[in-house]
Each structure stands twice: as C-alpha cells, then as structure tokens.
Amino acid sequence: MTAKGHPKAITRLLLHLHPKKVNVQAIKFNRTFGLGGIAALLFVLLFISGMLLRFAYVPSVKGAYDSIVDLQENILFGSILRNLHYWSGMLLVVVSFLHVLRVFYSQSIYHERRKNWLYGLIIMFLVVFSNFTGYLLPWDQLAFWAVTIMTNMLSYIPFIGDALADMVRGGNEVSETTLLRFYHFHTGLLPLLMAFLLSVHFWLVRKSKGVTVQKMEEKQMVDTNPNLIYKEIFTALIVIVALLLFSMLVNAPLLEKANPLISPNPSKAPWYFMGFQELLLHIHPGFGIFVIPVLVTTFFIYIPNIKYPNLNVGQWFNSEKGKKLTILSLIFSLVLTIAVILTSEFFLDLRNWMPNIPVLISTGLLLLLLYFIPAAAFLFYLKSNQKAEKIDLVMALFTIIITAYIVMTIIGSLFRGEGMHLFA
C-alpha cells in the first residue's frame, strides 16, 4: 500500500465503526467527552506495549524483578515503554470509571441500551482485574504486599472465601505459582475477554444508533467523515502525546525486590481497592467484602430494569431538579462518610462495649445501620420535601454509593500512615 493509502485505510476502518451520517448533537465533545473512544485507545496502547514488554520480562520469582530493572536501565527506551504501559493502565481505570458515570448520569442505560450497561459493568470489572494481575508482575515490595492484602481479603467471603483465596494464589500464600497465574491472566485470558466484550459493546452502541441524544433535540445529520473522524483522530493524538510526555517525566513505581519476611508499614492495597481496605478498618469483614459489595452490585445491575414514569433519555441528570438533587446527594454523602469514618476511628468501640454480642452484629450490622439509617432518612427527605421522583432517588442513591467509595479511597490512600492510623 502506498503512503497515501494509509490514511484512507484508517478512515475506512473508523467509518466501519460508525454510520455514514451522525446526529450533530451526538458528536459534541461535552456529550461524551470522548471517554469511550479514549478507553478503546488505551486498550490498544496497553496491548501493543504489553506485547513488547513480553520480550524482556521473565515470569519467575528469580527473574521477574531483575528483568524489570534490566528493562529500565539497559534496554533502549525500555523505561519509557514500561512507564507508558503502567500509566496507560492506571488511566484506563480512571477513564473507564468516568465513562460508567457519564453513561449513567446522561440517562443512556435504558430501553435498548440496558444490555450494554451490563456489558459495561463487566468490562469495568475486567479492567480492574487486569490492572490487579499486572500489579504483581514487577515482584517488588509494593506489588507483593498489595496482592497479599487483596488475596487475604477474599478469605473473608463466607463459605468459599478460603478456597477462593487459595485458588487465586495457587496456594496458601503469594508465591511463584501466583506470579505465573497472574502473568497468564494478564497477558493471555483477560486481553482476549476484553477484546471480545469491547467488540460486543461497540456493536451494541452502533446497533442502538450511536450516542444517546434527547428526542426533543434537533436531529441535524452530518457526514461522519470528517465531522466525527477528525475529532477522534485529534483526541487520540492528544492522549498519546500526553501519555508519552508523562512517561518520559514520571517513572512507574518500583521498590526493592519482594521480601515475604519484611512487611512495609503501612501495607496498602492498590489504590483502586483502597476503598475496600478502608471499609475493613471500620466494619466486620463479612459485611465489607461480601454483604455490601453484593448489595451494591445487585443495585447497579437492576437500575435499568426499574420502571420510571418520567424518564428523559439522553438528558444529563434527567432534569434540572435531578441535577440539583444529585449535587445535594454528593454533599450529603461526602459529609456523612467523613463523619462515620471519624466516629468509628476515634469514638466507637462496639466490640468492647458489647462483649456478649456477636461481632457480626456489633461491628457489622450496627455499623452498617450507622450509615444506612441517615442515608435512608435523606432519601425520604428528598421524596417528601423535594418531591423527588423515582429516577431522582435512584440517582441520589447511586451518587451516595459512588461518593462514599471515592472518599474512602482518598482517605485510605493519602491519609493513612504507619499502622494504618489517620494523620492530618
């Protein structure tokens, strides 16, 4: 193919992913912020950089850490390549999370798009799991103990926890078996699953006639090329250049080689799991690892199947009132979450106050009610005093949950020191 043929081939590929004409409202940048496309681009960058890293990486306890050091110090552009792969992975978690929020708050998960919401949640899970499996591969202290913490958390799941943790680790502790298992998941199975599900996800978007727009908006159609294609190419170039510059300036973290006999203080999970680790500091593990995640996941899956009387598909927050109630819910959750964390940290000692009551109740159910009762009262206030409709209440509850996890993640990551104690 001639040099002139390459741009045409790229254009034909992009046009295959889109209809020939698109609604002018759908291609406005503030409609989607390009998050879905950026996520797909990051997946491609991760796949390419990951394939290149395989040539240098040695998946063994003896060779993993040294191969990373050799990559960074002795291989031309090796350090930039590793940095690019690492920061692209971290950015993919953030972008995927923001994409889920964008789709939810723009009311783009209902009717024919319900199935795609479920696929999106599964892809989000795979993105996090892929990052987690890749986290161990450098085999340094940071990676070893973060994975140790997370796999130990699995053991708190009732009935199957210990067996599940042993299955993930390949034994009773993090070892070379764990490293090999994570390596094959990270470089083999997970990319294949994600590629398949991303294809289905984009096909369903195309089948649903692209980005959701309001019915009342003007349906002026314009040619996909150049109106949309040029925007996508321009956004992709900005993301690639920004990642390359960042990778040149900021190295991916690498501590000393993993030592199972010396635990760093504090030992922390990867940042995207810090919300769970923070939660376990306050509530019984059975609730923190099993009950609460199951309830939240069930709620997220069920959201599109609820019947709403006044649903404005494609409109951010469904209405102006919905926007105000969502902001109010964010502020409420921010204040309540911080208050409950401080109360649990410095004032409550339910285990010693109630020695004759099972810890599942004293440090589990009662602490859950400490958060649940004010949240339920707030939702009742929105319904009775603010005349919130069903869709407004669902958005409020979703906002409370998401805000609580973000707050716990920030506190656990930035405000926990030695012994996981809070510090200012």
VOTOR-289072 format. One record per residue (C-alpha): x, y, z. Coordinates in pm, 1 decimal, decimal comma, m for minus. Example, Ala and Ser with C-alpha at 12.3 -4.5 7.8 and 13.67 -1.06 7.14 Angstrom:
// residues 2
node x = 1230,0&y = m450,0&z = 780,0
node x = 1367,0&y = m106,0&z = 714,0
END
This chain:
// residues 424
node x = 0,0&y = 0,0&z = 0,0
node x = 129,2&y = 347,6&z = m82,3
node x = 185,6&y = 613,8&z = 181,2
node x = m124,6&y = 790,5&z = 56,5
node x = m325,1&y = 473,8&z = 113,3
node x = m265,5&y = 453,2&z = 487,5
node x = m488,0&y = 748,0&z = 589,9
node x = m761,1&y = 617,2&z = 361,9
node x = m738,7&y = 271,2&z = 519,8
node x = m762,0&y = 419,7&z = 870,0
node x = m1058,2&y = 631,7&z = 762,8
node x = m1235,5&y = 327,6&z = 615,1
node x = m1178,9&y = 135,9&z = 940,1
node x = m1319,1&y = 420,1&z = 1151,2
node x = m1614,2&y = 460,1&z = 917,1
node x = m1689,7&y = 90,4&z = 957,4
node x = m1732,0&y = 154,9&z = 1330,5
node x = m1976,1&y = 440,6&z = 1265,5
node x = m2275,0&y = 506,4&z = 1040,3
node x = m2214,3&y = 727,1&z = 735,7
node x = m2401,8&y = 1012,8&z = 898,7
node x = m2432,7&y = 1112,0&z = 1264,9
node x = m2650,1&y = 1348,7&z = 1464,9
node x = m2467,7&y = 1677,6&z = 1508,7
node x = m2573,0&y = 1681,1&z = 1876,2
node x = m2413,4&y = 1340,2&z = 1936,2
node x = m2063,7&y = 1448,4&z = 1832,2
node x = m2039,3&y = 1748,4&z = 2061,7
node x = m1741,6&y = 1685,0&z = 2289,5
node x = m1931,5&y = 1764,7&z = 2609,7
node x = m2185,2&y = 1496,2&z = 2517,7
node x = m1941,5&y = 1209,7&z = 2588,5
node x = m1600,6&y = 1375,4&z = 2648,4
node x = m1464,1&y = 1104,7&z = 2421,9
node x = m1435,8&y = 865,9&z = 2717,1
node x = m1542,4&y = 550,2&z = 2533,0
node x = m1302,4&y = 612,7&z = 2247,0
node x = m1018,4&y = 703,2&z = 2484,3
node x = m1076,0&y = 379,0&z = 2676,0
node x = m1056,6&y = 180,2&z = 2349,9
node x = m738,8&y = 366,1&z = 2251,4
node x = m580,1&y = 290,0&z = 2589,6
node x = m664,7&y = m77,3&z = 2548,0
node x = m481,7&y = m78,7&z = 2212,7
node x = m179,7&y = 102,4&z = 2363,4
node x = m171,9&y = m145,7&z = 2650,8
node x = m192,4&y = m440,9&z = 2413,0
node x = 93,9&y = m314,9&z = 2193,4
node x = 319,3&y = m208,8&z = 2482,3
node x = 239,9&y = m529,3&z = 2670,1
node x = 340,8&y = m743,7&z = 2372,7
node x = 672,1&y = m557,5&z = 2354,8
node x = 732,1&y = m597,4&z = 2729,1
node x = 693,7&y = m975,1&z = 2694,2
node x = 1026,6&y = m983,7&z = 2508,5
node x = 1209,5&y = m856,7&z = 2816,7
node x = 1004,0&y = m986,7&z = 3108,6
node x = 1092,7&y = m1312,4&z = 3287,8
node x = 785,5&y = m1458,3&z = 3467,7
node x = 961,1&y = m1617,3&z = 3765,3
node x = 1041,6&y = m1519,9&z = 4122,6
node x = 1414,5&y = m1527,8&z = 4045,9
node x = 1394,6&y = m1335,2&z = 3721,5
node x = 1092,7&y = m1101,7&z = 3733,4
node x = 1238,6&y = m816,0&z = 3936,9
node x = 1579,5&y = m828,8&z = 3768,5
node x = 1419,2&y = m826,8&z = 3424,5
node x = 1230,1&y = m509,8&z = 3514,5
node x = 1549,8&y = m343,7&z = 3639,0
node x = 1733,1&y = m455,2&z = 3324,7
node x = 1448,7&y = m322,7&z = 3110,4
node x = 1466,6&y = 18,4&z = 3275,1
node x = 1844,8&y = 52,0&z = 3285,8
node x = 1990,6&y = m137,3&z = 2990,8
node x = 1730,0&y = m156,8&z = 2712,0
node x = 1687,6&y = 139,1&z = 2478,5
node x = 1358,4&y = 316,5&z = 2557,7
node x = 1277,9&y = 31,5&z = 2798,4
node x = 1198,0&y = 265,7&z = 3085,8
node x = 962,8&y = 475,5&z = 2872,1
node x = 793,4&y = 160,6&z = 2743,7
node x = 727,8&y = 31,3&z = 3095,8
node x = 613,3&y = 374,5&z = 3211,4
node x = 377,7&y = 404,0&z = 2914,6
node x = 226,5&y = 63,3&z = 2988,1
node x = 188,6&y = 134,9&z = 3359,2
node x = 36,4&y = 481,6&z = 3329,7
node x = m191,2&y = 373,6&z = 3044,0
node x = m325,3&y = 100,3&z = 3272,9
node x = m386,5&y = 343,6&z = 3557,6
node x = m551,4&y = 591,4&z = 3322,1
node x = m772,3&y = 317,3&z = 3178,4
node x = m916,5&y = 250,5&z = 3525,6
node x = m995,3&y = 620,5&z = 3570,9
node x = m1136,5&y = 668,2&z = 3219,0
node x = m1348,8&y = 352,6&z = 3241,4
node x = m1488,0&y = 468,0&z = 3575,5
node x = m1568,1&y = 814,1&z = 3437,8
node x = m1728,3&y = 651,7&z = 3133,1
node x = m1959,5&y = 449,4&z = 3359,3
node x = m2055,9&y = 770,1&z = 3541,4
node x = m2111,6&y = 955,6&z = 3214,5
node x = m2335,4&y = 684,3&z = 3074,6
node x = m2537,6&y = 665,0&z = 3395,3
node x = m2587,7&y = 1036,8&z = 3456,0
node x = m2670,7&y = 1106,1&z = 3090,3
node x = m2954,4&y = 851,8&z = 3116,8
node x = m2801,0&y = 630,0&z = 2848,2
node x = m2866,7&y = 290,3&z = 3006,0
node x = m3236,1&y = 239,5&z = 2947,2
node x = m3459,3&y = 61,2&z = 2694,4
node x = m3246,8&y = m98,9&z = 2418,9
node x = m2925,4&y = 2,9&z = 2599,1
node x = m2989,4&y = m199,4&z = 2915,1
node x = m2783,1&y = m491,7&z = 2791,3
node x = m2489,9&y = m264,0&z = 2709,9
node x = m2493,9&y = m126,4&z = 3065,5
node x = m2437,6&y = m481,4&z = 3190,0
node x = m2155,5&y = m536,9&z = 2940,6
node x = m2003,2&y = m206,9&z = 3053,4
node x = m2003,5&y = m315,7&z = 3417,0
node x = m1835,7&y = m645,0&z = 3322,9
node x = m1571,2&y = m460,1&z = 3119,9
node x = m1510,2&y = m227,2&z = 3415,3
node x = m1453,5&y = m532,0&z = 3635,2
node x = m1212,0&y = m681,4&z = 3381,1
node x = m1020,1&y = m353,2&z = 3356,0
node x = m966,9&y = m350,1&z = 3732,7
node x = m884,4&y = m721,9&z = 3742,8
node x = m636,0&y = m679,1&z = 3456,7
node x = m462,3&y = m397,4&z = 3643,8
node x = m458,8&y = m607,3&z = 3959,3
node x = m298,9&y = m907,9&z = 3789,3
node x = m40,3&y = m681,6&z = 3627,5
node x = 31,8&y = m517,5&z = 3962,8
node x = 218,4&y = m826,7&z = 4088,2
node x = 444,1&y = m878,6&z = 3787,2
node x = 733,2&y = m645,8&z = 3890,4
node x = 766,2&y = m862,8&z = 4205,6
node x = 876,1&y = m573,0&z = 4426,5
node x = 767,4&y = m498,2&z = 4782,4
node x = 484,8&y = m271,6&z = 4671,0
node x = 336,2&y = m534,7&z = 4439,7
node x = 391,0&y = m838,1&z = 4663,4
node x = 227,1&y = m694,4&z = 4972,9
node x = m55,1&y = m522,3&z = 4786,6
node x = m153,6&y = m854,4&z = 4628,6
node x = m107,5&y = m1032,2&z = 4961,5
node x = m352,5&y = m790,8&z = 5125,0
node x = m610,6&y = m824,4&z = 4849,1
node x = m598,3&y = m1204,0&z = 4832,2
node x = m626,2&y = m1221,3&z = 5209,8
node x = m940,5&y = m1009,4&z = 5185,5
node x = m1101,4&y = m1279,4&z = 4970,4
node x = m1081,4&y = m1522,5&z = 5261,0
node x = m1348,2&y = m1318,4&z = 5443,9
node x = m1614,6&y = m1421,0&z = 5191,1
node x = m1846,1&y = m1664,6&z = 5374,1
node x = m1815,5&y = m2036,8&z = 5298,6
node x = m1596,8&y = m2010,0&z = 4988,4
node x = m1351,2&y = m1737,4&z = 5094,2
node x = m1053,1&y = m1954,4&z = 5190,2
node x = m1093,1&y = m2180,9&z = 4888,0
node x = m1128,3&y = m1878,5&z = 4656,5
node x = m818,4&y = m1708,9&z = 4800,3
node x = m615,3&y = m2030,6&z = 4763,7
node x = m739,1&y = m2070,9&z = 4406,4
node x = m636,8&y = m1714,9&z = 4314,2
node x = m295,7&y = m1751,3&z = 4480,1
node x = m241,3&y = m2112,0&z = 4380,3
node x = m169,7&y = m2195,3&z = 4744,3
node x = m178,5&y = m2055,9&z = 5097,2
node x = 43,2&y = m1758,9&z = 5017,9
node x = 162,1&y = m1541,8&z = 4731,0
node x = 434,4&y = m1735,9&z = 4553,5
node x = 579,3&y = m1813,0&z = 4210,7
node x = 260,8&y = m2004,2&z = 4132,5
node x = 66,5&y = m1681,2&z = 4195,2
node x = 306,1&y = m1487,9&z = 3974,6
node x = 267,3&y = m1734,4&z = 3686,3
node x = m108,4&y = m1743,7&z = 3729,5
node x = m133,7&y = m1364,0&z = 3726,6
node x = 105,7&y = m1344,0&z = 3429,2
node x = m106,3&y = m1574,4&z = 3214,4
node x = m427,2&y = m1398,2&z = 3315,0
node x = m275,4&y = m1055,9&z = 3247,8
node x = m114,2&y = m1137,4&z = 2913,4
node x = m349,8&y = m1402,5&z = 2780,1
node x = m702,8&y = m1461,9&z = 2901,4
node x = m801,2&y = m1111,7&z = 3013,9
node x = m695,5&y = m928,8&z = 2693,5
node x = m891,2&y = m1182,4&z = 2487,4
node x = m1201,1&y = m1142,4&z = 2703,7
node x = m1175,5&y = m764,8&z = 2696,3
node x = m1125,0&y = m755,1&z = 2318,9
node x = m1433,8&y = m972,2&z = 2269,7
node x = m1652,8&y = m775,7&z = 2511,9
node x = m1535,0&y = m440,0&z = 2376,5
node x = m1632,6&y = m556,4&z = 2027,8
node x = m1977,7&y = m655,8&z = 2152,3
node x = m2004,2&y = m329,5&z = 2346,3
node x = m1926,1&y = m112,7&z = 2043,3
node x = m2150,8&y = m323,6&z = 1820,7
node x = m2440,8&y = m268,8&z = 2060,9
node x = m2370,0&y = 105,6&z = 2061,4
node x = m2379,7&y = 102,7&z = 1680,7
node x = m2695,6&y = m109,1&z = 1687,9
node x = m2856,4&y = 146,7&z = 1921,8
node x = m2776,8&y = 423,4&z = 1668,6
node x = m2477,3&y = 566,3&z = 1848,6
node x = m2462,8&y = 813,2&z = 2135,4
node x = m2790,9&y = 884,1&z = 2312,3
node x = m2946,4&y = 1224,7&z = 2243,5
node x = m3268,7&y = 1373,8&z = 2366,5
node x = m3573,4&y = 1324,3&z = 2149,1
node x = m3650,1&y = 1695,5&z = 2162,8
node x = m3308,9&y = 1793,9&z = 2026,2
node x = m3273,8&y = 1888,4&z = 1663,9
node x = m3179,7&y = 1585,4&z = 1453,5
node x = m2949,6&y = 1751,1&z = 1206,1
node x = m2739,8&y = 1479,5&z = 1039,2
node x = m2385,2&y = 1542,4&z = 915,7
node x = m2125,6&y = 1325,8&z = 743,6
node x = m1921,3&y = 1113,0&z = 982,4
node x = m1612,9&y = 1193,8&z = 777,8
node x = m1474,9&y = 1448,4&z = 852,9
node x = m1704,8&y = 1579,5&z = 1128,8
node x = m1654,2&y = 1289,0&z = 1372,4
node x = m1346,3&y = 1110,9&z = 1234,3
node x = m1122,7&y = 1418,2&z = 1261,2
node x = m1232,5&y = 1477,9&z = 1620,3
node x = m1149,9&y = 1117,7&z = 1712,0
node x = m807,1&y = 1133,5&z = 1547,5
node x = m728,6&y = 1468,0&z = 1710,8
node x = m834,2&y = 1339,8&z = 2056,2
node x = m629,5&y = 1021,8&z = 2009,6
node x = m318,0&y = 1222,1&z = 1918,4
node x = m357,2&y = 1443,2&z = 2226,8
node x = m391,8&y = 1138,6&z = 2454,7
node x = m90,5&y = 961,3&z = 2300,7
node x = 134,1&y = 1268,9&z = 2316,9
node x = 27,7&y = 1344,8&z = 2676,4
node x = 97,3&y = 986,1&z = 2784,1
node x = 436,7&y = 982,9&z = 2614,3
node x = 538,6&y = 1310,9&z = 2778,3
node x = 418,4&y = 1192,8&z = 3118,9
node x = 601,7&y = 861,5&z = 3072,8
node x = 923,3&y = 1047,5&z = 2996,5
node x = 893,6&y = 1257,6&z = 3312,5
node x = 741,2&y = 1021,1&z = 3570,6
node x = 865,3&y = 668,4&z = 3633,2
node x = 634,9&y = 382,9&z = 3725,2
node x = 690,9&y = 290,0&z = 4091,5
node x = 943,7&y = 16,5&z = 4170,0
node x = 1060,1&y = m56,2&z = 4523,7
node x = 1315,7&y = m313,0&z = 4636,6
node x = 1268,5&y = m677,9&z = 4546,1
node x = 981,0&y = m857,3&z = 4720,7
node x = 1066,0&y = m999,7&z = 5060,4
node x = 794,3&y = m1216,1&z = 5221,2
node x = 966,5&y = m1179,3&z = 5559,7
node x = 956,1&y = m798,9&z = 5577,0
node x = 621,2&y = m622,7&z = 5556,2
node x = 622,0&y = m248,7&z = 5480,8
node x = 435,7&y = m25,7&z = 5724,5
node x = 175,7&y = 58,5&z = 5615,8
node x = 89,3&y = m222,3&z = 5375,9
node x = m172,2&y = m98,9&z = 5131,6
node x = m381,1&y = m248,0&z = 4854,7
node x = m365,4&y = m96,0&z = 4504,2
node x = m526,8&y = 247,4&z = 4506,7
node x = m841,3&y = 132,0&z = 4323,0
node x = m902,6&y = m121,2&z = 4603,2
node x = m818,9&y = 117,2&z = 4887,9
node x = m1188,3&y = 187,9&z = 4940,5
node x = m1235,0&y = m176,2&z = 5042,2
node x = m931,6&y = m170,6&z = 5269,3
node x = m1055,6&y = 148,0&z = 5434,8
node x = m1400,3&y = m7,6&z = 5476,8
node x = m1249,0&y = m310,9&z = 5651,9
node x = m1091,9&y = m83,1&z = 5911,9
node x = m1439,9&y = 8,5&z = 6032,8
node x = m1678,0&y = m278,2&z = 5964,3
node x = m1682,4&y = m655,9&z = 6001,6
node x = m1501,3&y = m821,5&z = 5705,2
node x = m1807,2&y = m1031,2&z = 5620,6
node x = m2001,0&y = m710,7&z = 5554,2
node x = m1712,9&y = m521,4&z = 5391,4
node x = m1608,2&y = m793,4&z = 5148,6
node x = m1934,5&y = m975,7&z = 5086,1
node x = m2262,4&y = m819,5&z = 5202,6
node x = m2204,5&y = m460,0&z = 5090,7
node x = m2043,6&y = m545,0&z = 4751,5
node x = m2324,7&y = m791,8&z = 4672,2
node x = m2593,4&y = m536,3&z = 4759,7
node x = m2424,0&y = m260,2&z = 4558,8
node x = m2361,3&y = m484,8&z = 4256,7
node x = m2721,3&y = m606,9&z = 4258,9
node x = m2844,8&y = m247,1&z = 4271,6
node x = m2620,7&y = m140,5&z = 3980,3
node x = m2735,6&y = m431,6&z = 3765,8
node x = m3103,2&y = m372,1&z = 3845,6
node x = m3106,3&y = 5,5&z = 3781,3
node x = m3202,9&y = m9,1&z = 3409,1
node x = m3485,8&y = m255,4&z = 3480,0
node x = m3672,7&y = m23,2&z = 3716,8
node x = m3982,6&y = 134,6&z = 3564,9
node x = m3962,7&y = 515,9&z = 3565,0
node x = m4269,8&y = 730,7&z = 3492,0
node x = m4081,3&y = 1039,8&z = 3373,1
node x = m3759,9&y = 933,0&z = 3202,1
node x = m3573,3&y = 1176,4&z = 2975,6
node x = m3325,8&y = 953,1&z = 2794,9
node x = m3015,8&y = 1143,0&z = 2686,8
node x = m3061,5&y = 1435,7&z = 2926,6
node x = m2797,1&y = 1482,0&z = 3191,2
node x = m2941,4&y = 1409,0&z = 3538,2
node x = m3283,2&y = 1365,5&z = 3371,4
node x = m3385,2&y = 1722,6&z = 3463,1
node x = m3265,8&y = 2039,9&z = 3631,2
node x = m3421,5&y = 1920,7&z = 3956,0
node x = m3236,9&y = 1591,3&z = 3917,8
node x = m2909,7&y = 1779,6&z = 3878,3
node x = m2969,6&y = 1979,6&z = 4198,1
node x = m3066,2&y = 1667,7&z = 4394,5
node x = m2758,2&y = 1483,9&z = 4267,2
node x = m2530,7&y = 1765,6&z = 4384,8
node x = m2712,1&y = 1766,9&z = 4719,0
node x = m2664,0&y = 1389,1&z = 4744,3
node x = m2292,3&y = 1425,0&z = 4672,2
node x = m2250,8&y = 1680,6&z = 4950,8
node x = m2456,3&y = 1467,7&z = 5190,7
node x = m2251,3&y = 1153,8&z = 5117,7
node x = m1923,8&y = 1344,4&z = 5149,6
node x = m2015,4&y = 1478,5&z = 5492,4
node x = m2174,5&y = 1153,9&z = 5617,0
node x = m1885,8&y = 931,9&z = 5503,6
node x = m1621,3&y = 1150,2&z = 5667,0
node x = m1832,0&y = 1176,2&z = 5984,3
node x = m1881,0&y = 798,5&z = 6007,8
node x = m1509,4&y = 732,5&z = 5947,2
node x = m1404,3&y = 979,6&z = 6217,6
node x = m1668,1&y = 849,2&z = 6459,7
node x = m1561,5&y = 489,3&z = 6403,0
node x = m1192,4&y = 578,8&z = 6426,1
node x = m1192,8&y = 788,4&z = 6743,1
node x = m1514,1&y = 729,6&z = 6937,8
node x = m1678,8&y = 394,9&z = 6870,6
node x = m1550,3&y = 71,5&z = 7022,0
node x = m1852,6&y = m153,4&z = 6978,8
node x = m1659,8&y = m478,3&z = 7020,3
node x = m1551,2&y = m384,6&z = 7374,3
node x = m1874,9&y = m204,2&z = 7456,9
node x = m2080,3&y = m510,6&z = 7363,3
node x = m1859,6&y = m812,0&z = 7450,1
node x = m2155,9&y = m1050,7&z = 7475,7
node x = m2296,8&y = m963,6&z = 7131,2
node x = m2155,6&y = m1147,8&z = 6825,5
node x = m1905,7&y = m933,1&z = 6636,2
node x = m2106,5&y = m991,4&z = 6318,3
node x = m2376,1&y = m774,6&z = 6478,7
node x = m2171,0&y = m530,0&z = 6688,0
node x = m1904,3&y = m444,3&z = 6429,6
node x = m2109,8&y = m546,8&z = 6127,0
node x = m2481,5&y = m485,6&z = 6125,4
node x = m2480,0&y = m196,8&z = 6376,5
node x = m2204,9&y = m10,4&z = 6190,4
node x = m2386,9&y = m65,8&z = 5862,4
node x = m2700,2&y = 83,4&z = 6017,9
node x = m2492,7&y = 381,0&z = 6134,7
node x = m2457,6&y = 470,6&z = 5767,0
node x = m2778,1&y = 320,3&z = 5630,4
node x = m3024,6&y = 497,3&z = 5862,3
node x = m2905,7&y = 856,0&z = 5784,1
node x = m2890,5&y = 767,9&z = 5412,1
node x = m3244,8&y = 628,1&z = 5419,9
node x = m3364,4&y = 937,0&z = 5607,9
node x = m3200,4&y = 1159,6&z = 5346,4
node x = m3372,9&y = 973,9&z = 5061,4
node x = m3704,7&y = 1003,9&z = 5246,3
node x = m3641,0&y = 1378,0&z = 5280,5
node x = m3579,2&y = 1406,2&z = 4904,9
node x = m3901,1&y = 1222,4&z = 4830,8
node x = m4125,4&y = 1403,5&z = 5078,9
node x = m3980,4&y = 1755,5&z = 5087,9
node x = m3810,6&y = 1788,8&z = 4749,9
node x = m4076,0&y = 1591,3&z = 4558,7
node x = m3807,3&y = 1365,5&z = 4412,8
node x = m3928,6&y = 1117,3&z = 4155,0
node x = m3814,3&y = 755,6&z = 4131,6
node x = m3536,1&y = 836,2&z = 3885,2
node x = m3412,8&y = 1116,0&z = 4113,6
node x = m3398,5&y = 878,3&z = 4411,1
node x = m3206,5&y = 618,6&z = 4208,7
node x = m2953,4&y = 882,3&z = 4100,5
node x = m2927,3&y = 1003,4&z = 4460,5
node x = m2856,3&y = 653,6&z = 4593,3
node x = m2606,2&y = 587,3&z = 4312,9
node x = m2432,2&y = 917,4&z = 4396,0
node x = m2418,4&y = 836,5&z = 4767,7
node x = m2254,2&y = 499,9&z = 4698,5
node x = m2000,8&y = 630,2&z = 4446,1
node x = m1908,3&y = 931,7&z = 4659,1
node x = m1862,5&y = 714,5&z = 4968,0
node x = m1621,7&y = 484,5&z = 4783,4
node x = m1422,8&y = 777,4&z = 4640,3
node x = m1393,3&y = 934,6&z = 4986,5
node x = m1277,4&y = 604,8&z = 5139,6
node x = m1027,1&y = 559,5&z = 4856,7
node x = m879,7&y = 906,9&z = 4909,2
node x = m862,0&y = 871,4&z = 5286,2
node x = m709,0&y = 524,3&z = 5267,7
node x = m455,4&y = 625,4&z = 5003,0
node x = m348,7&y = 967,5&z = 5129,9
node x = m433,9&y = 993,9&z = 5499,5
node x = m331,3&y = 656,9&z = 5643,5
node x = 18,7&y = 624,5&z = 5785,0
node x = 201,3&y = 367,8&z = 5995,8
node x = m27,9&y = 106,7&z = 6140,3
node x = m298,0&y = 245,3&z = 5906,1
node x = m364,1&y = 525,4&z = 6154,3
node x = m519,2&y = 851,0&z = 6036,8
node x = m294,2&y = 1154,4&z = 6017,2
node x = m360,8&y = 1512,8&z = 5916,6
END
